[in-house]
Amino acid sequence: MATAHAPATDAVPSVRTARSVVWILIGSSLVVKAGGFCWDFLGYYVATGVSGSGHGTTAAGAALTVFGVGWCLGQASAGVLTDRLGQRTALTALMIVSALACFALTLATSLPALLAVALCLGLTMEAHRPAVSAAINDTISSEAGRTRAQAWLYWSANVGIAVCGGVGGYLAHHHGYRLLFVVNGIVCLGFAVVARRTLAPRAKKEDEEQAVSYRQILADPTLRWITVVAVCSMICAWGLVSVLPLLMTSDHLPTTSYGVAMVANTVAVLVLTPPLMRLLVGRGDTIRFPFVPVLATGSAILGLGMTVAAFQHTVIVILRNQSPSGT
């Protein structure tokens, strides 16, 4: 009897452990977003500095541009590192580097130093996404299950954005920016520890021949168009954390107003994501609608919301025109 039941007994904990890893990573992603003050308040810090000794909105725009370039390079390189080093090693190393960049931001004052730190932040701030997505895909076999998990990841990230915008705006207004950056660095170090203790070591190179290069990906016409759409959508979405703060600064709105705008954007995401997910994925394991039209519709709504917000000058009107951004 004992021998017959041994395999079933061993199988249950392994399934639970795999699912718990996914939930731990989703929760950790939420915390990283909630503590991502360097990302959200970099433009404000470069423009205003400490006690008003900033470099102005032009310099802030330059820093955010460098940050964006680093973000694009960081996402591509993080995916490559995840494939070559494994999820645990890549995520741990990248989060440590991100923490060091956060701490460096508390010391940087000259514009060249701020630009260098902004590049490092862009390279590492969102580097956890490929590893977390890879862990979800490795753990969940069905397409509908992976879609639900990715929706929860997106949902939790926006909870973090709400916390980051609201709490960060308050703390920056009353205690300055450097406290935010120190907290951000500590959060990144915490994520590195969680990744090291939660994720399994890299498996042996038994399926290395199945690795797909970026050249192969871009050779597919559909993926090429999806890449173009994704880049255009992210340029628009990044306006929420780059151009919008500069516009609000030019309208003499305080950082607390930007925090309120971030909270409003996130509330829209939190309210709309569950019903939209039920519309996209039914009770079974089938996807109701193809992803390409859904992506196109969401991108159009995002572009419309940011376009209308660009012409507003008060907090109330800006809030009415915010739409889910996916940042």
Secondary structure as UniProt FT lines:
FT   HELIX           2..34
FT   HELIX           37..48
FT   TURN            51..52
FT   HELIX           56..85
FT   HELIX           87..105
FT   TURN            106..107
FT   HELIX           111..124
FT   TURN            125..127
FT   HELIX           128..139
FT   HELIX           143..175
FT   HELIX           178..198
FT   HELIX           208..210
FT   HELIX           214..218
FT   HELIX           221..237
FT   HELIX           238..240
FT   TURN            241..242
FT   HELIX           243..250
FT   TURN            251..252
FT   HELIX           255..280
FT   HELIX           291..309
FT   TURN            310..311
FT   HELIX           315..320
//
